[in-house]
Amino acid sequence: MASQTDHVEVEHEVHASKADWSGGKEPFQVSYGKLMMWYFLLSDAFTFAGLLIAYGALRFSSPTWPSPDFVFSTHPFGDSHLPLIFVTIMSFLLIVSSVTMVRAVQEGHRENKNGAVFWLLMTVLGGLSFLGCQAWEWTNLIAKEHMTVTTNPFSVHNAAGVYLAADGSEAKKNGKPETFVSGDGYLIHKATVLTDDNDPRGKQVAHQGEHHDDHGGGHHQEVFVYKSQLPLDEPGRYIDEKGYIHRKFKLIEGPNAGKIMQEEFGPKAFGALFFFITGFHGFHVFSGVVFLLIIAINAASGLYEARRNGYEMVEKIGLYWHFVDLVWVFVFLVFYLL
């Protein structure tokens, strides 16, 4: 009787051992594909965290830093300066695309092929809209404001003062002295000097066509560009070897009151960090759009419907897309708000 009992116990242990090592079990009740997606997103999160920490370290170790409200105040809807309005639209488009991604996953769980495809395409549209806005922002900063990975024309004043005209007198704008206060942002524009055919300086410069007066004159004049910069000991505007226009100014507050100073380029790291980090995120958005299109085509062909697994592939790309949206929240916070 005892031997029969021992035999039953040994047989039970063998079966239990086989069950433990039989394989095929899904860890954490999650499929292998979704688990690997989580691993990838975790490693990608470390990459973005490292980039943003590096940005913070360089920013707070720099004595000055461009003001986001000043740098990101342009938009394609007119000439008015509306701080952060365009990047807010970009963020809204990306957030809406995350909502459409949720709808695509829901329709996939319901095995609704048409619904899943429709919302996937809506997500693609949101991603492409975001990329289009980012392309405009980059084009504006590079072509119009002339910011590069090595040159940053944006900076902030560290004192209050008044700009000087070329003859040393106070520069006027709309009939009033052109002043600035400490902390105000400024942009060193690509060089153009407004003159006319009767100006003797025209003999020293090269004709560049017609441009609108950017000082509020509201009229067109012939534009000339100096071939050589003015001496630094003279007040007024001069053009450096890169063709950027600088304006010297006189301080009116602080211990250096009355001293003539000169605008300088902002910290070089700003342009490099901005283009690399936002470009890296943009690459993720572009990759997501490509994957979404492929998955939408597969879904429309009936591939996922035949698998009867709740359109798991749609859920996996959904994890990636939500991650990209979440990362943008941190990029937006670091670059555009702080």
RAVEN-V887722 format. One record per backbone hydrogen bond with DSSP energy under -0.5 kcal/mol. CO is the residue of the C=O (numbers start at 1). NH is the residue of the N-H. E is the energy in kcal/mol with one decimal. If there is no record, write none. Layout:
# RAVEN-V887722
co: <CO CO>
nh: <NH NH>
e: <E E>
This chain:
# RAVEN-V887722
co: <1 2 3 4 5 6 7 8 9 10 11 12 13 14 15 16 17 19 25 26 27 31 32 33 34 35 36 37 38 39 40 41 42 43 44 45 46 47 48 49 50 51 52 53 54 55 56 57 59 66 67 67 68 70 72 73 75 80 81 82 84 85 86 87 88 89 90 91 92 93 94 95 96 97 98 99 100 101 102 103 104 105 106 107 108 111 112 113 114 115 116 117 118 119 120 121 122 123 124 125 126 127 128 129 130 131 132 133 134 135 136 137 138 139 139 140 140 141 151 151 152 153 155 157 160 160 161 162 163 165 169 171 173 176 177 178 180 181 184 186 187 189 192 193 196 199 200 201 202 204 206 209 211 213 213 219 221 222 223 224 225 231 236 238 240 243 244 246 247 248 249 250 251 254 256 259 261 267 268 268 269 270 271 272 273 274 275 276 277 278 279 280 281 282 283 284 285 286 287 288 289 290 291 292 293 294 295 296 297 298 299 302 303 304 304 311 311 312 313 314 315 316 317 318 319 320 321 322 323 324 325 326 327 328 329 330 331 331 332 332 333 333>
nh: <5 6 7 8 9 10 11 12 13 14 15 16 17 18 19 20 21 22 27 29 30 35 36 37 38 39 40 41 42 43 44 45 46 47 48 49 50 51 52 53 54 55 56 57 58 59 60 61 62 68 70 71 72 73 84 82 78 82 83 85 88 89 90 91 92 93 94 95 96 97 98 99 100 101 102 103 104 105 106 107 108 109 110 112 111 113 116 117 118 119 120 121 122 123 124 125 126 127 128 129 130 131 132 133 134 135 136 137 138 139 140 141 142 143 144 144 145 147 148 153 266 188 186 183 252 253 180 250 171 168 165 178 176 173 179 163 161 184 157 155 189 245 194 224 199 202 203 204 205 227 225 223 221 216 218 213 211 195 208 193 206 234 248 246 243 191 240 238 263 164 261 162 258 257 259 251 249 270 271 272 273 274 275 276 277 278 279 280 281 282 283 284 285 286 287 288 289 290 291 292 293 294 295 296 297 298 299 300 301 303 302 306 307 308 309 314 315 316 317 318 319 320 321 322 323 324 325 326 327 328 329 330 331 332 333 334 335 336 336 337 337 338>
e: <-1.7 -2.5 -2.1 -1.8 -2.2 -2.4 -2.2 -2.1 -2.2 -2.1 -2.2 -2.5 -2.4 -2.5 -2.2 -2.1 -1.6 -0.9 -0.6 -1.7 -1.9 -2.2 -2.3 -1.7 -2.0 -2.0 -2.3 -2.6 -2.2 -2.1 -2.4 -2.1 -1.6 -1.5 -2.4 -2.5 -2.4 -2.0 -2.6 -2.4 -2.2 -2.1 -2.3 -2.5 -2.4 -2.7 -2.4 -0.8 -1.3 -0.5 -1.1 -2.6 -2.6 -0.8 -2.6 -2.0 -0.7 -0.7 -0.5 -1.8 -1.6 -1.5 -2.1 -2.3 -2.3 -2.3 -1.9 -2.4 -2.6 -1.9 -1.3 -1.4 -2.2 -1.6 -1.7 -1.8 -1.9 -2.1 -2.3 -2.5 -1.9 -2.2 -1.3 -2.8 -1.8 -1.0 -2.3 -2.4 -2.4 -2.2 -1.9 -2.3 -1.8 -1.8 -2.1 -2.2 -2.0 -2.4 -2.7 -2.2 -2.1 -2.3 -2.3 -2.1 -2.5 -2.3 -1.9 -2.3 -2.5 -2.4 -2.6 -2.3 -2.6 -2.8 -0.7 -1.2 -2.2 -3.2 -2.7 -0.5 -2.4 -2.1 -2.8 -2.8 -2.0 -1.0 -2.2 -3.2 -2.5 -1.9 -3.8 -2.9 -1.4 -3.4 -1.2 -2.7 -2.1 -2.0 -2.7 -2.0 -1.0 -3.1 -0.5 -2.4 -1.6 -2.2 -1.5 -1.9 -0.7 -0.8 -1.3 -2.2 -1.3 -0.8 -0.6 -1.7 -1.2 -1.8 -2.5 -2.2 -1.5 -1.6 -2.0 -3.0 -1.9 -3.8 -2.0 -1.4 -1.2 -1.7 -3.5 -2.8 -3.0 -1.4 -2.5 -2.3 -1.8 -1.3 -0.5 -1.3 -2.8 -2.6 -2.5 -2.1 -2.5 -2.1 -1.3 -2.4 -2.2 -2.5 -2.3 -1.4 -2.1 -2.7 -2.7 -2.5 -2.3 -2.1 -2.5 -2.7 -2.2 -2.1 -2.7 -2.5 -2.2 -2.3 -2.7 -2.4 -1.6 -1.8 -1.3 -1.6 -0.8 -1.0 -0.6 -0.8 -1.4 -2.3 -2.2 -1.6 -1.7 -1.6 -2.4 -2.4 -1.8 -2.2 -2.1 -2.4 -2.6 -1.7 -1.2 -1.1 -2.4 -3.2 -2.0 -2.6 -2.7 -0.5 -1.7 -0.9 -0.8 -1.6>
